[in-house]
Amino acid sequence: MKYALIPAVLAGLVLCALSAGCTSPTQTEIKPVETATLPTAVPTTFISTVVATPVPVETLPAEQYVDLQLSKERPDYTLHLIYNGGKGEGNVVNILMKATLSDGTVVEKYMNDGQRQPRRGDEIIIQGTRGSDRVEVFVTSAGRTYKVLDQPMMTHTL
């Protein structure tokens, strides 16, 4: 009597497997429906102008505040960004200084090149020009990037 129950259970399992679709073909055998693509005209000349999307300067939240000092030195016109730490220094992951020089050159430099978190006294130096250079500073803190500085740096003559 127990022996008759085993084939009945196996037959029930086979029926369940078939109705569940477990015997359908694998993904490699199924081919997607192909659609016809029409050729598009390719322009013969293409001129690209990069336009930066302006991002407003943001104030870091009070618990993430850090002190940064930006200056342009004479006589070599170097741009200096010094990190002085602050209440939120434990949250700072990276600092990026982006300088758009008066000759149109854009230079980006990360503090410590992403090797470690910035520490008090760390500095970024970018060779500027004699003209007016624009400097933007971005701080990545607590999983978000803030644009904290955006200002023109001019050489002052006496």
N, C-alpha and C positions, 0 to 999 in steps of 0.2 A: 504494500500500500504506500509506503514511503517512497519506493522506487518510481511509482507513477507520478508522484508530485514533482520530482526533479525535472522531467521533460516538460511538464506543463509550465513550470516557473521559467525555464529557459526559453520556451516558445513565447511567453509573455514579455520577457526582456528583449527578445529579437523584435517583436512587434512594436514595443516602446521605442527602440532605437531607430527603427524605420520611420515611425511617425514623427520623431523628433528631428529628422533630417541629418542624423549623424553619418549617413552613408553618402552624402552629397560629395561632389568632386572637390578637390583641394583648390586653394587660391591660384596655384600655378596653372591649373587647367582652365580656369574661367578667363575669358578674354573680354575686355571692355568693348562696347560698341564704338566703332570708329566713326569720327565725324569728318566731313570734308572741310578743309580750310582754304579760303580764298587768298591768293597772293595779294599783298598790299603794296602800294607804291612806296618806294624808298626815296627819300629826298636826296638830291645830288649834292647839296651843300648843307652843312649843319654848323651853326655858330652857337656856342654855348657861353652864357654869361652866368657866373656864379653870383648869386645874390643871397647874402646871409639873412636869415630870418631874425629880425631884431627880438631880443629877449630882454624884458625889463629887469632892472637891478632889483634884487630881493634882499630883505633883511633876514638874517638868520634868526630863528626862534631863540629866545633868551637862554634856554638851557643848552643851546648848541653854539652860542656866540664864541668866536675866536677873533683875535686881533691880528690884522695884517697891515704892514706899512709898505707903501709903494712910493718909489722915488726915481728920478732920472738924474744921473750923476754927470758932472762936468769934470774934466774936459773930454771924456771918451764917449759920452752920450749913452752909457749903459743904463738899462732899466732894471731896477732891483725890487724884488718882492721878498720881504722878511716876514716869517711866521713867528708870532710871539705867544702862541698858545691861547688859553682862555678857558672859560667854564665848560665849553663843549669840546675840548681837545681830544677827549677819549672817543668821541663819535666820528672824528674826521678821518676819512679813508684816504682822500687824495685832494690835491690842489693843482689846478691847471691855470697857467698864465698864457694868454693869447695876445700877441702884439701884432697890430697891423701897422707896419712902418710907413713913413711918408712916401717911400718909393713904391708902395703897393705890395711889398713882400709881407706874407703872413707867417709868423713864427709861433709855434705852440710848444710849451715845455711843461712837463709835469714835475712837481716837487718830488725828488728822490726817484724819479722814473718808475714809480709804482713798486719799488722794491720793499718798502716798509711804510708805516704811517708817518706823516710829518711830525717832527719834534720841534720844540721851542728852539729858535735860533736858525732853523733851516732857511735857505735862501735860494731864490731862482734869479739868475742873471741872464738877460737877453741883450745882445748888442743892438742898440737903437740907432737912430739917425740924427742928424743935426736939426731936421725939421720936426713937425708935430707928429708924434706917434700915438696911436690909440691902444690902450691896454684894457683887456677884459680879464677878470679873475673869477674862476669857478671853483666852488668848494663842494666836495661830495661828503655829506655828513648824514649819518643815520639813514642810509639807503636812498637819499635824494640829492640831486645836484642843484646848487643855488648859484646864480650869477650875483656875486657880492660887490664887484667893482666894475665900472666901465667909464673910463675917463681919458681925455687927451693928455699926453705928457709932452710939454714944450720945454725947450731949453731957454732958461731965463738969462738975459744979458744984463750986466750992470751998467 
